[in-house]
Amino acid sequence: MCVACGQRFTTFERPDVVPSVRKRDGSLQRFTAAKVRRGVERALADRPVPEGAIDRLVGRVEAMVMADPGGTVTTEDVGREVLAGLRAVDEVAYLRFASVYKDFEGARDFEREMAALEEDR
């Protein structure tokens, strides 16, 4: 309560650390959930997606990034978390994302990844 005017007020705490992502070339980039969302939305384009699935997946990635005590994660960390989430939501979207993230070069790469999906069932 304010001693001068008697009004009540509320404060909100926010983290001081702005998380960073270390890219493959070694450079650092500020983490943005919007960039993750764009990648997830592209992978899920034209796919039947349960209501709220994208928000939950982006939230999961954001929580993983924020939980890092050093405030810096790698693009590999982010990519693995997105892949794990997409795998649970839609296998086609998972393959789409994996083809870019894992730099597929041909049909054999898709076959290998599909075989891995089958093994995990």
C-alpha positions, -999 to 999 in steps of 0.1 A, spaced: 0 0 0 12 35 -9 20 54 23 14 88 6 -21 82 -10 -33 49 6 -38 32 -27 -30 -4 -33 -8 -14 -61 6 -46 -76 40 -54 -91 48 -80 -116 81 -99 -118 97 -106 -151 130 -124 -158 160 -101 -164 177 -127 -186 168 -126 -223 175 -161 -235 198 -165 -265 202 -192 -291 236 -203 -303 233 -209 -340 253 -236 -359 278 -210 -371 285 -200 -335 267 -167 -335 241 -158 -309 206 -147 -316 179 -136 -292 153 -163 -286 119 -154 -300 88 -177 -296 74 -161 -327 101 -177 -348 95 -211 -333 57 -206 -340 64 -198 -376 84 -230 -381 58 -251 -363 29 -235 -383 48 -242 -416 53 -278 -406 16 -281 -397 3 -263 -427 -29 -280 -441 -28 -307 -414 -56 -314 -390 -43 -299 -358 -60 -302 -324 -72 -269 -309 -43 -253 -289 -17 -278 -301 5 -251 -316 3 -229 -285 12 -258 -262 41 -268 -284 55 -233 -286 50 -229 -248 69 -262 -242 98 -249 -262 98 -215 -245 97 -232 -211 127 -253 -221 146 -223 -232 137 -203 -201 147 -232 -178 183 -231 -190 203 -216 -162 229 -200 -185 203 -183 -206 217 -198 -238 206 -228 -257 216 -242 -291 195 -244 -322 199 -282 -318 182 -280 -284 153 -260 -298 150 -283 -329 149 -314 -308 122 -300 -286 101 -290 -316 106 -324 -332 95 -341 -300 64 -320 -299 56 -324 -335 60 -362 -333 33 -363 -307 9 -340 -327 13 -351 -363 38 -374 -380 36 -357 -414 45 -324 -398 73 -341 -379 88 -354 -412 84 -319 -428 103 -303 -400 128 -330 -397 136 -327 -435 147 -291 -430 162 -295 -395 182 -326 -403 190 -314 -438 175 -344 -457 192 -349 -491 169 -375 -506 143 -402 -503 166 -424 -482 167 -398 -455 129 -399 -454 128 -437 -454 153 -438 -425 132 -413 -405 99 -431 -412 115 -464 -401 125 -447 -368 89 -435 -364 77 -471 -370 102 -485 -345 90 -461 -317 53 -471 -321 
